Amino acid sequence: MRSGRTLVSLAHELQRQLDTKKDLVVPSPLVRHSTSEGGGTTLVIEEAGGPASYGVTPLARRQLADKLSIPYAYFERMRENQPVLLDRNVNTWLQSEGDRRLLRTLDGRVRAVLSDRYRRLDNYDLAEHVLPILQGLPELRFESVELTETRMYLKCVTPRLEFEMAPGDIVQAGIAISNSEVGQGTLSVQPLLFRLVCRNGLIVADRALRKTHVGRALAQEDEGVTVYQDDTLQADDKAFFLKVRDVVQAAVSDVTFRQAAVKMQKTMGIKLTGDPVQSVEVLAQRYTLNDTERSGVLRHLVAGGDLSGYGLVNAVTHFSQEVEDYDRATEFEALGGKLIELTPAEWKPFAEAA
C-alpha cells in the first residue's frame, strides 16, 4: 500500500486549511477572468468590500472551461498563446449567464468552480466525526492516510479479522474512506483487504456508502456575493455522520470481510494459459493504463511467478506502491477490487490472451 503522512500531519494540515479556506456563492456576472502574459489565470470577484483577486488552480480552470462549454484543449491553447482571446471568451460567457457558482478558495486561490447545488462534505468535518469512530475499533491501525489536492484518504487495518489465502499468505480486514472537497468524487466508505506478505492493499468494490455532493441550491437573499457559512448544513451533517458510523462498523464486520476474501481466493483457480504479456495488455486497454503502468504490472506479475488471476490481482495492487501520485496509486488498489468481482466469462479474455 502506498504510504502517506502521519495522523498528526493530517490533523495539522486540516486545521490549517480550515483557517484559510473560504467559499463564495457568486453570480456569474460578478466574476471577471484575467490571464497574464505568462499564462497565469486570475478570477476577480466583486465582493462586498470591493474587487478581490484569486489565483486559479489547474483543476479549477478545467471546471471553469466545462461550466462555460469551452473545450479544455482549446481553453489551454488560448491560455498559452492567446491570453487576450481567452479572457474575451470567458468574460463574454460569464457576463451572459444568470447562473451562480460556488467558488471554493484556499490559500488565496480558487481551487474549485462548482454548481451552487454542490453539497459540501468537508474533510475537517469528516475527520472530526470519523476518526473517533475508527480509534474506538479494537486494535485498528492507520495503515495509510493522505491529503492530496483533490481528496482525503483514511486507510485502516485490523488484525482481529484474518483469512488465509494459502499456507502463510494472510490477508487482514480493513477500511478505506475517501472524500473530495473539490468535485472529484463522492464520499465513500469501502472494505479493504490487506495482504501481509507484500503489504498490498485492495479496495473492495462495495457501494455500501457513496454520498454524492449534490443538494439544494444554496440560499441567496440578494444578487451579491455570499460567503458560505460553516454552520449552514450542521443538522443534515449530524444525521449523515450517524450513517457513516454504521457503515464503518459494517465494513469491518466478519461477514463483509470473509465475503471479499473468498472472492479474492477464487481467483487462484483462474489460470493465465495464454501469453502473460498479452494478459497485461488486455488489462491496460480495458482500464486505461499507460505504458509505464503496464510495464510495472507485468514486471510484478512475472516476478511473482503466479500466472493466475490471483497473481494478476496482486501484481496490480503491488505496483500501486511504486506510483508516486497517491490518487493514482489508490486507483490501482481499487482496480484490484474490480478484478475480484469479475465473472469467469469476464476473466476469459485475460486468461486466454495470445
VMD Tcl script that draws the C-alpha trace (Angstrom):
set ca {
  {0.00 0.00 0.00}
  {1.27 3.46 -0.86}
  {2.50 5.21 2.27}
  {1.17 8.64 3.18}
  {1.57 11.12 6.02}
  {1.15 10.74 9.77}
  {-2.13 11.32 11.57}
  {-0.58 14.32 13.33}
  {0.48 15.81 10.00}
  {-3.00 15.23 8.60}
  {-4.63 16.92 11.60}
  {-2.32 19.95 11.35}
  {-2.97 20.40 7.64}
  {-6.74 20.03 8.04}
  {-6.70 22.71 10.73}
  {-4.50 24.98 8.61}
  {-6.85 24.63 5.64}
  {-9.88 25.25 7.84}
  {-8.37 28.58 8.90}
  {-7.52 29.79 5.39}
  {-10.22 28.42 3.08}
  {-13.27 30.41 2.05}
  {-16.35 29.54 0.00}
  {-18.17 32.10 -2.10}
  {-21.54 31.81 -3.83}
  {-21.13 34.20 -6.76}
  {-23.46 35.30 -9.60}
  {-21.50 34.78 -12.83}
  {-21.70 38.47 -13.90}
  {-19.74 39.42 -10.76}
  {-16.74 37.36 -11.87}
  {-14.05 38.53 -14.28}
  {-11.29 36.37 -15.76}
  {-7.77 37.71 -16.34}
  {-4.78 35.97 -17.93}
  {-1.19 37.18 -17.65}
  {1.36 37.08 -20.46}
  {2.93 34.06 -18.81}
  {-0.36 32.14 -18.82}
  {-1.28 32.59 -15.15}
  {-5.01 32.98 -14.61}
  {-6.90 35.08 -12.07}
  {-10.54 35.44 -11.14}
  {-11.53 38.91 -9.94}
  {-14.70 38.81 -7.82}
  {-16.79 41.85 -6.97}
  {-17.16 41.19 -3.25}
  {-18.96 43.47 -0.76}
  {-15.71 45.18 0.25}
  {-14.54 45.68 -3.33}
  {-12.84 43.59 -6.04}
  {-10.79 40.65 -4.77}
  {-8.35 38.69 -6.91}
  {-7.74 34.95 -6.63}
  {-5.33 32.71 -8.50}
  {-6.83 29.69 -10.23}
  {-5.62 26.09 -9.89}
  {-5.40 23.80 -12.95}
  {-8.41 21.82 -11.69}
  {-10.49 24.98 -11.29}
  {-9.50 26.06 -14.81}
  {-10.75 22.76 -16.17}
  {-14.01 23.08 -14.23}
  {-14.50 26.68 -15.40}
  {-13.99 25.63 -19.02}
  {-16.51 22.83 -18.55}
  {-19.10 25.12 -16.95}
  {-18.80 27.53 -19.89}
  {-18.82 24.72 -22.50}
  {-15.38 25.68 -23.76}
  {-13.37 22.60 -24.84}
  {-10.50 22.34 -22.37}
  {-7.84 21.75 -25.03}
  {-8.95 24.99 -26.74}
  {-9.07 26.78 -23.37}
  {-5.46 25.80 -22.71}
  {-4.34 26.71 -26.23}
  {-5.76 30.20 -25.79}
  {-4.24 30.49 -22.32}
  {-0.76 29.68 -23.62}
  {-0.87 31.50 -26.95}
  {-3.77 33.99 -27.00}
  {-4.47 35.18 -23.42}
  {-6.49 38.21 -24.60}
  {-8.71 35.95 -26.69}
  {-9.19 33.62 -23.72}
  {-10.27 36.46 -21.43}
  {-12.67 37.78 -24.07}
  {-14.24 34.34 -24.47}
  {-14.55 33.58 -20.76}
  {-15.80 37.01 -19.74}
  {-18.35 37.14 -22.55}
  {-19.92 33.89 -21.36}
  {-19.71 34.85 -17.69}
  {-21.49 38.13 -18.33}
  {-24.21 36.49 -20.41}
  {-25.08 33.84 -17.81}
  {-27.51 34.24 -14.94}
  {-26.17 31.25 -13.04}
  {-24.47 31.33 -9.68}
  {-21.32 29.38 -8.90}
  {-19.84 28.03 -5.72}
  {-16.18 29.05 -5.75}
  {-14.07 27.18 -3.21}
  {-10.86 29.03 -2.33}
  {-7.78 28.01 -0.36}
  {-4.59 29.99 0.25}
  {-5.85 32.81 -1.94}
  {-6.57 30.60 -4.96}
  {-9.80 29.30 -6.45}
  {-9.42 25.54 -6.19}
  {-12.88 24.55 -7.48}
  {-15.65 26.03 -9.63}
  {-18.85 24.19 -8.78}
  {-22.62 24.42 -9.04}
  {-24.48 26.25 -6.29}
  {-26.20 22.88 -5.70}
  {-22.90 21.33 -4.64}
  {-23.33 19.70 -1.22}
  {-20.28 20.34 0.91}
  {-18.94 17.39 2.86}
  {-15.66 18.79 4.10}
  {-12.57 16.84 5.10}
  {-12.25 18.52 8.50}
  {-15.84 17.65 9.44}
  {-15.45 14.10 8.14}
  {-12.24 13.57 10.10}
  {-13.76 15.10 13.24}
  {-16.64 12.60 13.15}
  {-14.92 9.51 11.72}
  {-11.54 9.45 13.49}
  {-13.07 8.83 16.96}
  {-15.16 6.00 15.45}
  {-12.09 4.40 13.88}
  {-9.96 4.87 17.00}
  {-12.69 3.17 19.01}
  {-12.50 -0.04 16.97}
  {-10.34 -2.65 18.79}
  {-6.73 -2.90 17.55}
  {-7.42 -0.84 14.41}
  {-4.28 0.75 12.99}
  {-3.98 3.56 10.46}
  {-2.00 1.97 7.66}
  {-2.01 4.96 5.30}
  {-3.57 8.44 5.42}
  {-3.11 11.27 2.96}
  {-4.46 14.63 1.90}
  {-3.89 15.41 -1.77}
  {-5.01 18.42 -3.78}
  {-8.24 16.63 -4.67}
  {-9.01 14.05 -1.95}
  {-8.53 12.93 1.64}
  {-7.87 9.24 2.36}
  {-8.07 7.19 5.54}
  {-6.99 3.54 5.17}
  {-7.10 1.37 8.27}
  {-6.47 -2.32 9.05}
  {-7.38 -4.61 11.93}
  {-5.56 -7.87 12.81}
  {-8.68 -9.14 14.59}
  {-10.04 -10.46 11.27}
  {-7.69 -12.63 9.20}
  {-8.11 -15.06 6.32}
  {-5.50 -17.49 4.99}
  {-5.50 -17.45 1.18}
  {-2.88 -20.19 1.08}
  {-0.45 -21.50 3.70}
  {1.42 -18.45 5.00}
  {-0.49 -16.00 2.80}
  {-2.65 -13.98 5.20}
  {-4.97 -11.06 4.49}
  {-6.46 -8.81 7.15}
  {-9.65 -6.75 7.16}
  {-9.57 -3.03 6.65}
  {-11.50 0.01 5.57}
  {-10.85 2.79 3.05}
  {-12.56 6.16 3.42}
  {-12.14 8.90 0.85}
  {-13.66 12.29 0.17}
  {-13.23 15.19 -2.23}
  {-13.99 18.81 -1.40}
  {-13.49 19.95 -4.98}
  {-15.90 17.86 -7.02}
  {-13.54 14.98 -7.81}
  {-15.59 12.12 -6.37}
  {-18.13 11.05 -3.82}
  {-17.55 10.46 -0.14}
  {-17.07 6.70 0.02}
  {-16.60 4.08 2.73}
  {-15.35 0.75 1.35}
  {-13.96 -2.50 2.77}
  {-10.26 -3.12 2.24}
  {-8.16 -6.31 2.15}
  {-4.56 -6.01 3.35}
  {-2.13 -8.76 2.27}
  {0.62 -9.12 4.86}
  {3.25 -10.83 2.69}
  {3.71 -7.78 0.46}
  {1.68 -5.11 2.28}
  {-0.69 -4.78 -0.68}
  {-3.99 -3.03 -0.16}
  {-7.06 -3.96 -2.21}
  {-10.15 -1.74 -2.02}
  {-13.28 -3.82 -2.40}
  {-15.84 -2.64 -4.96}
  {-18.55 -2.23 -2.32}
  {-21.11 0.56 -2.60}
  {-22.34 0.49 0.98}
  {-21.82 4.23 1.20}
  {-21.25 6.64 -1.66}
  {-22.56 10.07 -0.76}
  {-22.81 12.41 -3.72}
  {-22.13 16.11 -3.28}
  {-25.48 17.29 -4.61}
  {-28.15 19.11 -2.65}
  {-30.49 22.07 -2.70}
  {-29.40 25.30 -4.30}
  {-27.73 27.44 -1.67}
  {-29.99 30.15 -0.29}
  {-29.44 33.63 -1.68}
  {-31.09 36.76 -0.30}
  {-29.76 39.21 -2.85}
  {-27.77 39.37 -6.05}
  {-24.42 39.87 -4.35}
  {-21.63 37.54 -3.29}
  {-22.42 35.29 -0.31}
  {-19.69 33.96 1.94}
  {-20.87 30.43 2.70}
  {-21.05 29.81 6.44}
  {-19.75 26.63 8.06}
  {-22.84 26.02 10.19}
  {-25.32 26.07 7.28}
  {-25.64 22.30 6.99}
  {-24.81 21.14 10.52}
  {-28.19 19.49 11.16}
  {-28.05 17.48 7.95}
  {-24.42 16.59 8.64}
  {-25.21 15.18 12.07}
  {-27.74 12.71 10.67}
  {-25.43 11.78 7.82}
  {-22.42 11.07 10.03}
  {-24.53 8.72 12.15}
  {-24.97 6.69 8.98}
  {-21.22 6.86 8.34}
  {-20.64 5.33 11.80}
  {-22.92 2.39 10.99}
  {-21.30 1.79 7.59}
  {-17.78 1.94 9.04}
  {-18.67 -0.75 11.55}
  {-20.29 -2.90 8.85}
  {-17.28 -2.55 6.55}
  {-15.00 -4.28 9.06}
  {-17.53 -6.94 10.04}
  {-16.66 -10.63 9.80}
  {-19.33 -11.27 7.14}
  {-18.21 -8.43 4.85}
  {-14.53 -9.36 5.20}
  {-14.95 -13.06 4.52}
  {-17.17 -12.50 1.51}
  {-14.48 -10.31 -0.07}
  {-11.64 -12.65 0.94}
  {-13.39 -15.66 -0.61}
  {-13.86 -13.74 -3.88}
  {-10.15 -12.96 -3.91}
  {-9.23 -16.58 -3.12}
  {-11.33 -17.86 -6.03}
  {-9.08 -16.00 -8.49}
  {-6.38 -18.57 -7.65}
  {-8.29 -21.03 -9.81}
  {-8.16 -18.81 -12.88}
  {-5.06 -19.84 -14.83}
  {-3.46 -17.46 -17.33}
  {-2.93 -20.04 -20.04}
  {-2.13 -17.54 -22.77}
  {0.68 -15.01 -23.13}
  {1.11 -13.07 -19.85}
  {2.32 -10.06 -21.81}
  {-0.96 -10.02 -23.70}
  {-2.92 -10.59 -20.49}
  {-1.48 -7.35 -19.14}
  {-2.12 -5.68 -22.50}
  {-5.82 -6.59 -22.20}
  {-5.79 -5.15 -18.68}
  {-4.12 -1.95 -19.90}
  {-6.62 -1.44 -22.70}
  {-9.68 -2.18 -20.58}
  {-8.66 0.00 -17.63}
  {-6.61 2.68 -19.44}
  {-3.11 2.04 -18.13}
  {-0.23 3.99 -19.65}
  {2.99 2.34 -20.87}
  {4.84 2.79 -17.56}
  {1.93 1.33 -15.61}
  {1.55 -1.59 -17.98}
  {5.27 -2.41 -17.74}
  {5.17 -2.17 -13.96}
  {2.23 -4.54 -13.60}
  {3.88 -7.02 -16.00}
  {7.13 -6.87 -14.02}
  {5.33 -7.73 -10.79}
  {3.32 -10.49 -12.47}
  {6.48 -12.16 -13.79}
  {8.43 -11.60 -10.55}
  {5.60 -13.11 -8.52}
  {5.74 -16.28 -10.60}
  {2.00 -16.83 -10.24}
  {0.32 -16.89 -13.66}
  {-3.23 -16.86 -12.36}
  {-5.95 -14.35 -11.77}
  {-4.69 -14.11 -8.18}
  {-1.22 -13.33 -9.45}
  {-2.54 -10.60 -11.73}
  {-4.62 -9.05 -8.94}
  {-1.58 -8.94 -6.67}
  {0.64 -7.57 -9.45}
  {-1.81 -4.68 -9.83}
  {-2.01 -3.88 -6.13}
  {1.74 -4.37 -5.59}
  {2.53 -1.94 -8.39}
  {0.42 0.69 -6.61}
  {3.23 1.05 -4.07}
  {5.50 2.41 -6.80}
  {3.07 5.03 -8.11}
  {4.19 8.46 -6.89}
  {0.78 10.11 -7.25}
  {-1.28 8.97 -4.25}
  {-4.60 9.42 -6.05}
  {-3.45 7.21 -8.91}
  {-1.96 4.65 -6.51}
  {-5.36 4.37 -4.82}
  {-6.97 3.79 -8.22}
  {-4.74 0.72 -8.61}
  {-5.84 -0.56 -5.20}
  {-9.44 -0.11 -6.35}
  {-8.64 -1.83 -9.67}
  {-7.64 -4.91 -7.69}
  {-11.09 -4.79 -6.11}
  {-12.74 -4.60 -9.51}
  {-10.83 -7.64 -10.75}
  {-12.00 -9.95 -7.95}
  {-15.60 -9.06 -8.86}
  {-15.21 -10.33 -12.46}
  {-17.18 -13.40 -13.53}
  {-15.39 -16.40 -15.12}
  {-16.61 -15.21 -18.53}
  {-15.17 -11.75 -17.89}
  {-11.82 -13.28 -16.88}
  {-11.61 -15.27 -20.12}
  {-10.00 -12.50 -22.27}
  {-7.22 -12.15 -19.66}
  {-6.71 -15.88 -19.23}
  {-6.59 -16.77 -22.91}
  {-4.86 -13.68 -24.31}
  {-2.47 -14.58 -27.11}
}
mol new
graphics top color blue
foreach p $ca { graphics top sphere $p radius 0.5 }
foreach p [lrange $ca 0 end-1] q [lrange $ca 1 end] { graphics top cylinder $p $q radius 0.2 }
display resetview
